[in-house]
Amino acid sequence: GFGKGDLPANFEFSDAGERKRDMDKIAVLIPCYNEEKTIEKVIKDAKAVLEDAVIYVYDNNSTDRTAEIAQAAGAVVRHEYKQGKGNVVRRMFREIDAECYLMIDGDDTYPLDCAREMTDRCLKYHADMVVGDRLSSTYFTENKRPFHNFGNSLVRTSINRLFSSDIKDIMTGYRAFSYEFVKTFPVFSSGFQIETEMTIHAVNYRMQVDNVVVDYRDRPEGSVSKLNTYSDGIKVLWKIVQLFKTYKPLVFFGIISLILASASVIMFIPILAEYFRTGLVPRFPTLIVSGFLMLAALQSLFAGLILAESMWKDRRDFEYRLNRVAEQKKQQAR
């Protein structure tokens, strides 16, 4: 349950005693884990730029004074006890209703001077997701971890090539969202793969994605990144492969089919040439393996075709879900 201090200013009680709340105009969402050194400044900066916003800090089992400091700074503090940024995002998106959401990390690496522009892209120009693009500004000079720089570039290039998109920064934690995006986005990731999942979801369903160039500054002294370069990097790359298989099944299984068919043909050609030359088939095991590889190639191709049809149906159903969510938004705004 929530204590009275957990409730935003626009929270009311109905006559039956049930909790009800008007939709926030702008909700600032700050997932936090041990950010006591920076959280107060982030909240104050957000208040200064977005006076009409409600600021929510979701504490993810911090062992320092993050929650206490955030509450004293005027934020609505809530808790997610299942560890991982993806789990925090799931909780935030489920609990908060707003016309526009601004998500930002609590480590003070993103200046808030672009926050109004990002939220306006959603409120005035109907963007579903606005990406705070660090990579086009100061990220590569401010960030002191070279493998993070390489990883960000690799992930961006991979997704843009695989999904024919033009997203400038995949791993940024600075984003704005529409109500429609938040309420139709299924969160499966538990950790830092969540940004990749958000991006591919928006691209796959042809939602409007805008890029806004934002400055980036490295963490202040004493603040420690929770992202592990190698283990989390591998998880992100594996998530890209999984989502590519899910959203582009014909291409994914078509590539596998092509590889298997090519191997089958390469093995079969010498056998066929030998048969034309001598009338004999001396390597039956190779011929059998070649045949099975071709059968596997055909199976892979048909699997891709079937899943592609299923994906097409899912996209059609998504449009219906999107319309229902838009109608819910109108009803809440009345």
Salt bridges, closest charged atoms under 4 A:
ASP24 OD2 - ARG21 NH1 3.39
GLU35 OE2 - ARG219 NH2 3.22
GLU35 OE2 - LYS226 NZ 3.01
GLU40 OE2 - LYS44 NZ 3.05
ASP45 OD2 - LYS41 NZ 2.87
GLU51 OE1 - ARG116 NH2 3.46
ASP52 OD1 - ARG116 NH2 3.12
ASP59 OD2 - HIS79 ND1 3.64
GLU68 OE2 - ARG65 NH2 3.30
GLU80 OE1 - ARG91 NE 2.75
GLU95 OE1 - ARG78 NH1 3.40
GLU95 OE2 - ARG91 NH1 3.73
ASP97 OD1 - LYS183 NZ 3.13
GLU99 OE1 - LYS25 NZ 3.59
ASP105 OD1 - LYS85 NZ 3.06
ASP107 OD2 - ARG219 NH2 3.30
ASP108 OD1 - LYS41 NZ 3.55
ASP108 OD1 - ARG217 NH2 2.65
GLU117 OE2 - ARG121 NH2 3.29
ASP120 OD2 - LYS124 NZ 3.97
ASP166 OD1 - LYS168 NZ 3.21
ASP169 OD2 - ARG134 NE 2.63
GLU180 OE2 - LYS329 NZ 3.76
GLU195 OE2 - LYS85 NZ 2.54
ASP210 OD2 - ARG121 NH1 3.53
ASP218 OD1 - ARG145 NH2 3.81
GLU274 OE1 - ARG277 NH2 2.36
ASP317 OD2 - LYS313 NZ 2.94
ASP317 OD1 - ARG316 NE 3.99
GLU327 OE2 - ARG334 NH2 3.93
